[in-house]
Amino acid sequence: MPKHALSRLNRTHKLGVAGVAAAGAAALIFAAVPGADADQGKTQATAVENVKPVAFSAVGTAARAQQATIAKQADASAAKGKAEAAAAAKQAAAKKAAAEKAAKARAAAAAKAKAEKERKAKQAASRSAVRTAIPAAAPKPAVKTYPNNLDGWIRESLDVMAKKGIPGSYNGIYRNIIRESSGNPMAINLWDINAQNGIPSKGLLQVIDPTFKAYHVAGTSWNIYDPVANITAACNYAADKYGSMDNVNSAY
């Protein structure tokens, strides 16, 4: 056997080789000593026969199997650790994503609430500005009322005349009414020339129908016996013919 081949033998191989060498040496000694005792030779031969090579192949296979098992277990442990690390990383990522999603939802809700608050505030300010810009409606004047008597009729007629620009005074109207009808709104003259012509004088200021229709003042009744309508139409006629009812002192 080459020298370099021996250098590659392990301890088990070396022990086997040593045993074989020892057996060979014993055989040589036995053969070289003449007259050796036959029993001694037999004993030595038996001893040589009992020297057997060490079985090194079985030991190497078991070691390799054990090493393979350990390597396999190490690989399984590493794979398990890697899987657990991946699962932990995945769980952490899921928690982080859920936290970010919740934070975004809270931020969106807060932004929406803020925008709604600002919108309502702006709307309220706009309504306030509109109310400020639009002046409050002037209160309607209280409806003026007049007593249902001669004094009230004259005063109501004077208010209508003032709006229409018809001249006349309380005293001038009152004086002519007393002379013409004594204050009776239903008075009628059935004996004078107008009555003879079929158009009798009627009402407080004894106005005939044609004159009443011609000088009727808008906003008053078309009933010639209505006190206010009768006074206002008569004053309108007197203003046209005499300048004012104040200038009338007799039949007109």
C-alpha positions in Angstrom: 0.0 0.0 0.0 1.4 3.4 -0.9 2.5 5.6 2.0 0.1 8.4 1.2 -2.8 6.0 1.3 -2.0 5.0 4.8 -2.0 8.6 5.9 -5.7 8.8 5.0 -6.7 5.9 7.3 -8.7 6.8 10.4 -8.1 5.5 13.9 -10.4 2.5 13.4 -8.7 1.5 10.2 -5.3 1.8 11.8 -6.3 -0.4 14.7 -7.5 -3.1 12.2 -4.2 -3.0 10.3 -2.2 -3.2 13.5 -4.1 -6.3 14.5 -3.4 -8.0 11.2 0.2 -7.0 11.5 0.5 -8.5 14.9 -1.0 -11.8 13.8 1.5 -12.0 10.9 4.4 -11.3 13.3 3.3 -14.0 15.6 3.2 -16.5 12.8 6.7 -15.5 11.7 8.1 -16.0 15.2 6.4 -19.4 15.5 7.9 -20.5 12.3 11.4 -19.2 13.0 12.0 -20.9 16.4 12.9 -24.5 15.8 11.9 -27.1 18.3 9.3 -24.9 19.8 6.8 -26.5 22.0 3.9 -27.9 20.0 1.4 -26.8 22.7 2.9 -23.3 22.8 2.7 -23.1 19.1 -0.9 -24.2 19.2 -1.7 -21.6 21.9 -0.1 -18.9 19.9 -1.9 -20.0 16.8 -5.2 -19.9 18.7 -4.3 -16.4 19.9 -3.6 -15.3 16.4 -6.9 -16.8 15.2 -8.8 -14.9 17.9 -7.3 -11.6 16.7 -9.9 -10.2 14.3 -10.1 -6.9 12.3 -12.1 -4.2 13.9 -15.4 -3.6 12.0 -15.0 0.1 11.1 -17.6 0.3 8.3 -20.6 -0.1 10.7 -19.3 2.6 13.0 -18.9 5.1 10.1 -22.4 4.5 8.8 -24.0 5.1 12.2 -22.1 8.3 12.6 -23.1 9.5 9.2 -26.8 8.6 10.0 -26.7 10.4 13.3 -25.1 13.5 11.6 -27.8 13.4 8.9 -30.5 13.2 11.6 -29.0 16.1 13.5 -28.7 18.1 10.3 -32.3 17.3 9.4 -33.5 18.3 12.8 -31.5 21.6 12.5 -33.1 22.3 9.1 -36.6 21.6 10.5 -35.9 23.8 13.5 -34.6 26.6 11.2 -37.7 26.3 9.0 -40.0 26.4 12.0 -38.3 29.5 13.3 -38.4 31.1 9.9 -42.2 30.3 9.6 -42.8 31.6 13.1 -40.9 34.8 12.3 -42.8 35.3 9.1 -46.2 34.8 10.9 -45.2 37.2 13.6 -44.1 39.8 11.0 -47.4 39.2 9.1 -49.4 39.7 12.3 -47.5 42.9 13.2 -48.1 44.2 9.7 -51.8 43.5 10.0 -52.0 45.2 13.3 -50.1 48.2 11.9 -52.4 48.4 8.9 -55.5 48.2 11.1 -54.1 50.9 13.4 -53.4 53.1 10.3 -56.8 52.5 8.9 -58.5 53.4 12.2 -56.4 56.5 12.5 -57.4 57.5 8.9 -61.0 56.9 9.8 -60.8 59.0 12.9 -59.0 61.8 11.0 -61.6 61.7 8.2 -64.5 61.8 10.8 -62.8 64.7 12.6 -62.3 66.6 9.3 -65.9 65.9 8.3 -67.2 67.2 11.7 -65.0 70.3 11.4 -66.2 71.0 7.9 -69.8 70.6 8.9 -69.3 72.9 11.9 -67.7 75.5 9.7 -70.5 75.2 7.1 -73.2 75.7 9.8 -71.3 78.7 11.2 -70.9 80.2 7.7 -74.6 79.5 7.0 -75.6 81.2 10.3 -73.4 84.1 9.6 -74.9 84.4 6.1 -78.4 84.4 7.5 -77.4 87.0 10.1 -75.9 89.2 7.4 -79.1 88.9 5.3 -81.2 89.8 8.3 -78.9 92.8 9.0 -79.0 93.9 5.3 -82.8 93.7 5.1 -84.4 96.4 7.2 -87.2 95.4 9.4 -90.5 95.9 7.8 -92.1 99.1 9.0 -95.0 98.3 11.3 -98.3 98.7 9.6 -100.1 101.7 10.8 -103.1 100.9 13.0 -106.3 101.1 11.1 -108.0 104.3 12.0 -111.5 104.0 13.2 -114.3 106.6 13.3 -117.4 106.7 15.4 -120.6 106.0 13.4 -122.1 109.5 13.9 -121.9 112.9 12.2 -118.6 113.8 13.8 -117.0 110.5 12.7 -118.5 110.8 9.1 -117.1 114.4 8.7 -113.6 113.4 10.0 -113.4 110.3 7.8 -114.4 112.4 4.8 -111.7 115.0 5.6 -109.0 112.2 5.7 -110.2 111.0 2.3 -110.2 114.5 0.9 -106.7 115.2 2.2 -105.4 112.1 0.3 -107.1 113.3 -2.9 -106.2 117.0 -2.6 -109.8 118.2 -2.1 -110.0 121.4 0.0 -112.5 121.9 2.9 -112.7 122.3 6.6 -114.7 120.6 9.4 -116.6 123.8 10.2 -117.5 124.5 6.5 -118.8 120.9 6.1 -120.7 120.8 9.4 -122.4 124.1 8.7 -123.7 123.1 5.3 -124.8 119.6 6.5 -127.0 121.2 9.2 -128.5 123.5 6.7 -129.2 120.9 4.0 -130.3 117.8 6.0 -130.0 118.6 9.8 -127.5 115.7 9.9 -129.9 113.0 8.6 -128.0 110.8 6.0 -131.3 109.4 4.6 -132.8 112.9 4.0 -134.4 113.4 0.5 -136.1 116.5 -1.0 -139.2 115.6 -2.9 -140.6 119.0 -3.6 -137.9 121.3 -5.1 -137.2 121.7 -8.8 -134.8 118.8 -8.8 -137.5 116.6 -7.4 -140.0 117.9 -10.0 -137.4 117.0 -12.7 -137.2 113.4 -11.3 -133.8 113.8 -9.7 -134.4 114.6 -6.0 -131.6 115.8 -3.8 -130.4 113.0 -1.4 -128.2 112.5 1.7 -126.4 114.8 4.2 -125.4 117.4 1.6 -128.5 116.9 -0.6 -126.6 115.8 -3.8 -128.5 114.7 -6.9 -127.6 111.4 -8.6 -125.9 112.9 -11.7 -123.7 115.2 -9.6 -122.8 112.3 -7.2 -121.8 110.0 -10.1 -119.8 112.8 -11.8 -117.9 113.8 -8.7 -117.7 110.4 -6.9 -114.3 110.0 -5.2 -112.5 106.6 -5.6 -112.3 104.6 -2.4 -115.8 105.5 -1.2 -119.1 103.8 -1.6 -121.2 104.2 -4.7 -124.3 104.4 -2.5 -125.4 108.0 -2.5 -126.9 107.7 0.9 -123.5 106.6 2.4 -122.5 109.5 4.7 -118.8 109.5 3.8 -119.4 109.0 0.1 -122.1 111.8 0.0 -119.9 114.3 1.9 -116.8 113.6 -0.2 -118.6 113.9 -3.5 -120.4 117.1 -2.5 -117.1 118.7 -1.3 -115.4 117.6 -4.6 -118.2 119.3 -6.5 -118.0 122.5 -4.3 -114.3 122.7 -4.8 -114.8 122.6 -8.6 -117.6 125.2 -8.7 -116.8 127.4 -5.7 -113.2 126.6 -4.7 -114.2 124.9 -1.4 -117.2 123.8 0.6 -116.2 126.6 3.0 -117.4 129.1 0.4 -120.9 127.7 0.2 -123.5 129.4 2.4 -126.7 128.5 0.7 -128.2 126.2 -1.9 -125.6 125.2 -4.4 
